[in-house]
Amino acid sequence: MAQLEIGAETFGDIALDENGQLESHAEALRNVVNEGILADQVGLDFFGVGEHHRDDMAVSAPEIVLAAIASRTENIHLGTAVTVLSSDDPVRLYQRFATLDAISNGRAEIIAGRGSFIESFPLFGYNLQNYEQLFEEKLDLLAKLVTGEPVTWSGETRTPLRDQTVYPLLENAPIKTWVGVGGSPQSVVRAARHNLPLTLAIIGGNPLSFEGLTRLYRRSLQEFGHAEQPISAHLHGLVTETDEEVFDLMWPHYQFYRSRIGQERGWPEASQMELRAALAENGHMLAGSPETVARKMVRVVKGLGLSRIDIKYSQGTLPHSYLMKSLELLGTKVKPMVLDMLSED
């Protein structure tokens, strides 16, 4: 098996500044660029930026942010986490990423998904009643486009293409394109049918409960006559110097972020018990000291057979300085530990 990749992801969460006030969207975006630069400097393999259209998350045009990072980095792969494909145009999406791929010398990746928020649908004039059809047809078209070859395609959600070449041309085709899945078996089978790598968004429960989905994906690839594809996973987390500090550091920011989303979706109020369960050995958060995070990472990687594991390191309103420290520890401490543990098997 190829060496495991370890990455970091952010949504550009609006954090508290040094005066305890919420930072501006502009400041949050500049901070994301600096975080991406640091991720490259400390040796991480991937930096992902999520697309949202809300006031508490600054990144709505991830490719522009990634292009800024690409111009100041050398090795790290850069992608979305995720691109909300259902409310985007696949042709324009391909063009933006083909441009990013050229600027970054072949380091661009797409993680295409439906997202966990729906603000983009009314914003761009899409009907939620077409939720399934939009994603299915657009993924079908995107899977053809990212090969860099002329495309023939027809469907009901946009005009057809007939032997259409889309520019700019790729220097190193194809653009690596993952399908982001939150836990739906149908979505896993869809990714396999299109012969695209799978990214699991693990945002609750025991991560090893996703093992059934990884088995389904691998079996589906075989049934569709495709070769093995990589699987990655995205989990929330934060690396701190010690285990003792992580709960007190995260709780007020987690509570603020989680309670707001809970009000929107009719969930109960956030509780300390909920966060402690997420931080537990079998919980879904990769958080705590480098040793703890490395041990939990290895458990998930081995249990699910992953090729890459990413931490969504931004945590609600947690200030930028803590995020930078988390990235530093992830690259300089956690990554070497994880690779050493895996090499011992």
C-alpha positions as CSV (number, residue, x, y, z in Angstrom):
1,M,0.0,0.0,0.0
2,A,1.2,3.5,-0.8
3,Q,2.2,5.7,2.1
4,L,-0.7,7.2,3.9
5,E,-1.4,10.8,3.2
6,I,-2.4,13.2,6.0
7,G,-4.3,16.4,5.4
8,A,-6.1,19.4,6.9
9,E,-9.4,21.0,6.0
10,T,-11.1,24.2,6.9
11,F,-14.4,26.0,6.1
12,G,-12.9,29.4,6.9
13,D,-14.9,29.6,10.1
14,I,-15.4,33.1,11.5
15,A,-13.2,33.1,14.6
16,L,-12.5,35.5,17.5
17,D,-9.7,37.9,16.9
18,E,-7.1,39.0,19.5
19,N,-9.6,41.4,21.1
20,G,-12.3,38.7,21.5
21,Q,-14.4,40.1,18.7
22,L,-15.6,38.1,15.6
23,E,-13.2,38.7,12.8
24,S,-14.3,40.0,9.4
25,H,-14.8,37.7,6.4
26,A,-11.7,39.3,4.8
27,E,-9.5,38.6,7.8
28,A,-10.8,35.0,7.9
29,L,-9.9,34.5,4.3
30,R,-6.4,35.9,4.8
31,N,-6.0,33.6,7.7
32,V,-7.0,30.6,5.6
33,V,-4.3,31.4,3.1
34,N,-1.7,31.6,5.9
35,E,-2.9,28.3,7.3
36,G,-2.5,26.7,3.9
37,I,1.0,28.0,3.6
38,L,1.9,26.6,7.0
39,A,0.4,23.2,6.1
40,D,2.8,23.0,3.2
41,Q,5.8,24.1,5.3
42,V,5.1,21.4,8.0
43,G,4.8,18.6,5.4
44,L,1.1,17.9,5.2
45,D,-0.1,16.2,2.0
46,F,-3.4,17.9,1.4
47,F,-5.1,21.2,2.3
48,G,-8.9,21.3,1.7
49,V,-11.2,24.3,1.7
50,G,-14.9,23.8,2.1
51,E,-17.5,25.8,0.1
52,H,-20.3,27.5,2.1
53,H,-22.7,30.4,1.6
54,R,-23.3,31.5,5.3
55,D,-22.3,34.4,7.5
56,D,-20.3,32.1,9.9
57,M,-18.0,30.6,7.2
58,A,-16.0,32.9,4.9
59,V,-15.1,30.6,1.9
60,S,-17.7,30.8,-0.8
61,A,-15.2,30.7,-3.7
62,P,-12.7,28.1,-2.7
63,E,-10.8,27.9,-6.0
64,I,-9.7,31.5,-5.6
65,V,-8.4,30.9,-2.0
66,L,-6.6,27.8,-3.2
67,A,-5.0,29.7,-6.1
68,A,-3.6,32.2,-3.6
69,I,-2.2,29.3,-1.5
70,A,-0.9,27.6,-4.7
71,S,1.2,30.6,-5.6
72,R,3.0,30.4,-2.2
73,T,3.4,26.7,-1.7
74,E,5.4,23.9,-3.5
75,N,4.3,20.4,-2.6
76,I,0.9,20.2,-0.9
77,H,-2.1,19.1,-2.9
78,L,-5.0,21.6,-2.8
79,G,-8.7,20.9,-3.1
80,T,-12.2,21.5,-1.9
81,A,-13.9,19.9,1.1
82,V,-16.4,19.9,-0.5
83,T,-17.5,21.6,-3.7
84,V,-21.3,21.7,-3.6
85,L,-21.7,20.2,-7.1
86,S,-25.6,20.2,-7.1
87,S,-25.7,24.0,-7.3
88,D,-22.7,24.5,-9.6
89,D,-22.1,24.1,-13.3
90,P,-19.8,21.2,-14.0
91,V,-18.2,22.9,-17.0
92,R,-17.3,26.1,-15.1
93,L,-16.2,23.9,-12.2
94,Y,-13.8,22.0,-14.5
95,Q,-12.5,25.3,-16.0
96,R,-11.8,26.7,-12.5
97,F,-10.0,23.6,-11.4
98,A,-8.1,23.2,-14.7
99,T,-6.8,26.7,-14.1
100,L,-5.9,25.9,-10.5
101,D,-4.2,22.7,-11.7
102,A,-2.0,24.7,-14.1
103,I,-1.1,27.4,-11.5
104,S,-0.2,24.7,-8.9
105,N,1.7,22.5,-11.3
106,G,-0.7,19.6,-11.1
107,R,-1.7,19.8,-7.4
108,A,-5.4,20.5,-7.7
109,E,-8.1,18.0,-6.5
110,I,-11.8,18.2,-6.4
111,I,-14.0,16.6,-3.6
112,A,-17.5,16.8,-5.1
113,G,-20.5,16.4,-2.8
114,R,-23.9,17.7,-1.9
115,G,-22.8,19.5,1.2
116,S,-24.5,19.6,4.6
117,F,-26.1,23.0,4.1
118,I,-28.7,24.1,1.5
119,E,-28.1,27.9,1.2
120,S,-26.6,27.5,-2.2
121,F,-29.8,26.2,-3.8
122,P,-32.0,29.3,-3.5
123,L,-28.9,31.5,-4.0
124,F,-28.2,30.1,-7.4
125,G,-31.8,29.4,-8.4
126,Y,-32.0,25.7,-7.9
127,N,-35.1,23.8,-6.6
128,L,-34.5,21.5,-3.7
129,Q,-37.1,19.1,-5.1
130,N,-34.5,18.3,-7.8
131,Y,-31.8,17.5,-5.2
132,E,-31.1,13.9,-6.3
133,Q,-31.3,14.5,-10.0
134,L,-29.1,17.6,-10.0
135,F,-26.3,15.7,-8.2
136,E,-26.6,12.5,-10.3
137,E,-26.5,14.3,-13.7
138,K,-23.8,16.8,-12.7
139,L,-21.5,14.2,-11.3
140,D,-22.0,12.2,-14.5
141,L,-20.9,15.2,-16.5
142,L,-18.0,16.1,-14.2
143,A,-16.6,12.6,-14.3
144,K,-16.3,13.0,-18.1
145,L,-14.9,16.5,-18.0
146,V,-12.1,15.9,-15.5
147,T,-10.5,13.4,-18.0
148,G,-9.6,16.4,-20.2
149,E,-11.0,14.6,-23.2
150,P,-13.8,16.0,-25.5
151,V,-17.2,15.3,-23.9
152,T,-20.5,14.1,-25.3
153,W,-23.3,14.3,-22.7
154,S,-27.0,14.8,-22.4
155,G,-29.4,15.1,-19.5
156,E,-32.4,17.1,-18.2
157,T,-30.7,19.7,-16.0
158,R,-28.6,21.6,-18.6
159,T,-28.0,21.8,-22.4
160,P,-26.3,18.7,-24.0
161,L,-22.7,18.7,-25.2
162,R,-21.5,16.9,-28.3
163,D,-17.8,16.1,-28.8
164,Q,-17.1,19.4,-26.9
165,T,-13.6,20.3,-25.9
166,V,-13.5,22.5,-22.8
167,Y,-10.6,24.8,-22.0
168,P,-8.0,25.2,-20.6
169,L,-6.5,21.9,-21.6
170,L,-5.0,19.8,-18.8
171,E,-1.2,19.4,-18.7
172,N,-1.5,16.3,-16.6
173,A,-4.9,14.7,-17.0
174,P,-7.1,13.8,-15.2
175,I,-7.9,16.1,-12.3
176,K,-8.1,13.8,-9.3
177,T,-11.8,14.0,-8.3
178,W,-13.3,12.4,-5.2
179,V,-16.9,11.9,-4.2
180,G,-17.7,13.1,-0.8
181,V,-20.3,10.9,1.1
182,G,-21.9,11.4,4.4
183,G,-23.1,7.9,5.0
184,S,-25.6,7.0,2.3
185,P,-25.1,3.5,0.7
186,Q,-26.6,4.8,-2.5
187,S,-23.9,7.6,-2.7
188,V,-21.2,5.0,-2.1
189,V,-22.4,2.9,-5.0
190,R,-22.7,6.0,-7.2
191,A,-19.1,6.8,-6.6
192,A,-18.1,3.3,-7.5
193,R,-20.2,3.4,-10.6
194,H,-18.4,6.5,-11.8
195,N,-15.0,4.9,-10.9
196,L,-14.1,7.9,-8.6
197,P,-12.3,7.8,-5.3
198,L,-14.4,8.0,-2.1
199,T,-14.2,10.5,0.7
200,L,-16.2,9.7,3.9
201,A,-17.4,12.7,6.0
202,I,-17.3,11.3,9.5
203,I,-19.0,13.9,11.8
204,G,-20.5,11.7,14.4
205,G,-20.4,8.3,16.2
206,N,-17.7,5.7,16.1
207,P,-15.7,6.1,12.9
208,L,-15.3,2.3,12.6
209,S,-19.1,2.1,12.0
210,F,-18.3,3.3,8.5
211,E,-16.5,0.0,7.7
212,G,-19.6,-1.4,6.1
213,L,-19.6,1.5,3.6
214,T,-16.0,0.9,2.7
215,R,-16.7,-2.8,2.1
216,L,-19.7,-1.8,-0.1
217,Y,-17.6,0.6,-2.1
218,R,-14.9,-2.0,-2.8
219,R,-17.4,-4.7,-3.7
220,S,-19.2,-2.2,-6.0
221,L,-16.0,-1.3,-7.8
222,Q,-15.4,-4.9,-8.5
223,E,-19.0,-5.5,-9.7
224,F,-18.7,-2.5,-12.1
225,G,-15.5,-3.9,-13.4
226,H,-13.2,-1.1,-12.0
227,A,-9.8,-1.4,-10.4
228,E,-9.3,-0.5,-6.7
229,Q,-9.7,3.2,-5.8
230,P,-8.4,5.1,-2.8
231,I,-10.6,5.9,0.2
232,S,-10.1,8.9,2.4
233,A,-11.9,10.2,5.5
234,H,-12.6,13.7,6.9
235,L,-13.0,14.0,10.7
236,H,-13.2,17.0,13.0
237,G,-10.4,17.6,15.4
238,L,-7.7,19.7,17.0
239,V,-4.1,18.9,18.0
240,T,-3.0,20.5,21.3
241,E,0.2,20.1,23.4
242,T,-1.6,18.0,26.0
243,D,-4.8,16.0,26.4
244,E,-5.7,18.0,29.5
245,E,-6.2,21.3,27.7
246,V,-8.2,20.2,24.7
247,F,-11.7,20.1,26.3
248,D,-11.5,23.5,28.0
249,L,-10.0,25.0,24.9
250,M,-12.7,23.7,22.5
251,W,-15.8,23.8,24.6
252,P,-16.9,27.5,24.3
253,H,-16.3,27.5,20.6
254,Y,-17.9,24.2,20.0
255,Q,-20.9,25.2,22.0
256,F,-21.3,28.4,20.0
257,Y,-21.1,26.7,16.6
258,R,-23.0,23.6,17.5
259,S,-25.8,25.5,19.3
260,R,-26.4,27.8,16.3
261,I,-26.7,24.9,13.8
262,G,-28.9,23.0,16.4
263,Q,-31.3,26.0,16.4
264,E,-31.5,25.9,12.6
265,R,-32.2,22.2,12.5
266,G,-34.2,21.7,15.6
267,W,-31.6,19.8,17.6
268,P,-31.2,19.9,21.4
269,E,-28.7,22.3,22.9
270,A,-25.1,21.3,22.8
271,S,-23.8,19.6,26.0
272,Q,-20.4,19.0,27.5
273,M,-21.3,15.3,27.6
274,E,-21.7,15.4,23.8
275,L,-18.3,16.9,23.3
276,R,-16.6,14.5,25.8
277,A,-18.1,11.6,23.9
278,A,-16.7,13.0,20.6
279,L,-13.3,13.3,22.3
280,A,-13.4,9.7,23.7
281,E,-11.3,6.9,22.3
282,N,-14.1,5.7,20.1
283,G,-15.4,9.2,19.3
284,H,-15.3,10.9,16.0
285,M,-13.0,13.8,16.9
286,L,-9.3,13.5,16.3
287,A,-8.4,15.8,19.2
288,G,-5.9,16.1,22.0
289,S,-2.2,15.6,22.3
290,P,-0.1,14.5,19.3
291,E,0.2,11.0,20.8
292,T,-3.6,10.7,21.2
293,V,-4.4,12.0,17.8
294,A,-1.9,9.7,16.2
295,R,-3.2,6.7,18.0
296,K,-6.8,7.5,17.0
297,M,-5.8,8.2,13.4
298,V,-4.1,4.8,13.1
299,R,-7.2,3.0,14.5
300,V,-9.4,4.7,11.9
301,V,-6.9,4.2,9.0
302,K,-6.5,0.5,9.7
303,G,-10.1,-0.1,10.5
304,L,-11.4,1.5,7.2
305,G,-8.4,0.8,5.0
306,L,-7.8,4.5,4.2
307,S,-5.3,6.0,1.8
308,R,-5.7,9.5,3.3
309,I,-7.1,11.0,6.5
310,D,-7.9,14.7,7.0
311,I,-8.6,16.7,10.1
312,K,-11.1,19.6,9.8
313,Y,-9.0,21.6,12.2
314,S,-11.0,24.9,12.3
315,Q,-13.4,24.8,15.3
316,G,-16.1,27.4,15.2
317,T,-14.9,30.6,16.8
318,L,-11.5,29.2,18.0
319,P,-8.9,31.9,17.3
320,H,-6.4,31.6,14.4
321,S,-3.4,31.2,16.6
322,Y,-4.7,27.9,18.0
323,L,-5.4,26.7,14.5
324,M,-1.8,27.5,13.4
325,K,-0.5,25.6,16.4
326,S,-2.7,22.6,15.6
327,L,-1.4,22.5,12.0
328,E,2.2,22.7,13.2
329,L,1.7,19.8,15.6
330,L,-0.2,17.8,13.0
331,G,2.6,18.1,10.5
332,T,5.7,17.9,12.7
333,K,4.5,15.5,15.5
334,V,1.4,13.6,14.5
335,K,2.3,12.7,10.9
336,P,5.7,11.1,11.8
337,M,4.1,9.2,14.7
338,V,1.3,7.8,12.5
339,L,3.7,6.7,9.7
340,D,6.0,5.1,12.3
341,M,3.1,3.2,13.9
342,L,1.9,2.0,10.5
343,S,5.3,0.9,9.4
344,E,5.6,-1.4,12.5
345,D,2.8,-3.6,11.2
